[in-house]
Amino acid sequence: MAEHQEPFADVVPEEDGFSIPDLKWRELLFVGALRRDGDAFVRDPSRPLPPFRRADLFPEGVRLRAERSGERVVLHPLAGGGRGRPDL
C-alpha cells in the first residue's frame, strides 16, 4: 500500500520569494527535484517533487537564487532568467 504524504506546509512568504527549512532544501537537492543551472537552481521535471501545500512554488523553467538565512533557505525567483548568485 502506498504511503500517503501530507503536503509540506512550512513555507514562509518573503518580500520577493519564500523560505523553507534547510532540511527540506537539502531533501529537494538530494532527490534531484532541483538542480543547479549556472548560478541558480531550476526544477527538474523528470524527478519527483514532494507535495507542497502551495503547488506553484517550483514551476518548470523558473530560475531561483538561494541564500541561507539561519536554519532556513530563502528562494528568490529570477526575473527574465537572470543570473543570480547561489549562496549554497
C-alpha positions as CSV (number, residue, x, y, z in Angstrom):
1,M,0.0,0.0,0.0
2,A,1.4,3.4,-1.0
3,E,2.2,5.7,1.9
4,H,0.2,9.0,1.9
5,Q,2.4,12.0,2.3
6,E,0.9,15.2,3.7
7,P,1.7,18.4,1.7
8,F,4.6,20.2,3.2
9,A,3.3,23.4,4.8
10,D,6.4,25.1,6.4
11,V,6.8,27.7,3.7
12,V,7.2,31.3,4.8
13,P,6.5,34.1,2.3
14,E,9.3,36.6,1.9
15,E,9.4,40.0,0.2
16,D,10.5,38.7,-3.2
17,G,10.2,34.9,-2.7
18,F,9.7,32.4,0.1
19,S,11.8,30.4,2.5
20,I,11.8,26.7,3.5
21,P,13.7,24.9,6.3
22,D,17.3,23.9,5.4
23,L,16.4,20.2,5.8
24,K,13.7,20.4,3.2
25,W,16.1,22.3,0.8
26,R,18.6,19.5,1.2
27,E,15.9,16.9,0.5
28,L,15.0,18.7,-2.7
29,L,18.6,18.7,-3.9
30,F,19.2,15.1,-2.8
31,V,16.2,13.7,-4.7
32,G,17.2,15.8,-7.7
33,A,13.9,17.8,-7.8
34,L,16.0,20.9,-8.0
35,R,19.4,21.2,-9.8
36,R,22.0,23.8,-10.5
37,D,21.6,25.8,-13.7
38,G,24.6,28.0,-13.9
39,D,24.4,30.3,-10.9
40,A,20.9,29.4,-9.9
41,F,18.6,26.4,-9.4
42,V,15.8,25.1,-11.5
43,R,13.1,22.4,-11.2
44,D,14.0,19.1,-12.9
45,P,10.6,17.9,-14.2
46,S,11.9,14.3,-14.6
47,R,12.5,14.0,-10.9
48,P,9.9,13.6,-8.1
49,L,8.9,16.7,-6.2
50,P,7.5,16.2,-2.7
51,P,4.0,17.6,-2.3
52,F,3.7,21.2,-1.1
53,R,0.6,22.9,0.2
54,R,1.3,25.6,-2.4
55,A,1.7,23.7,-5.7
56,D,3.2,26.7,-7.6
57,L,6.4,27.1,-5.6
58,F,8.7,25.4,-8.2
59,P,7.3,26.0,-11.7
60,E,9.3,24.5,-14.6
61,G,11.7,26.9,-16.3
62,V,11.9,29.4,-13.4
63,R,15.4,30.0,-12.1
64,L,15.8,30.5,-8.4
65,R,18.5,32.2,-6.4
66,A,19.0,30.5,-3.0
67,E,20.5,32.0,0.1
68,R,20.8,30.6,3.6
69,S,19.2,32.6,6.4
70,G,19.8,30.9,9.8
71,E,18.2,27.4,9.6
72,R,16.1,28.3,6.5
73,V,16.9,28.8,2.8
74,V,15.3,31.8,1.1
75,L,14.5,31.3,-2.6
76,H,14.1,34.2,-4.9
77,P,12.7,33.7,-8.5
78,L,14.9,35.5,-11.0
79,A,13.1,37.7,-13.5
80,G,13.8,37.0,-17.1
81,G,16.0,34.0,-16.3
82,G,18.7,36.3,-14.8
83,R,21.9,35.0,-13.4
84,G,21.7,35.0,-9.6
85,R,24.5,34.2,-7.2
86,P,23.7,31.0,-5.2
87,D,25.0,31.1,-1.7
88,L,24.6,27.3,-1.3
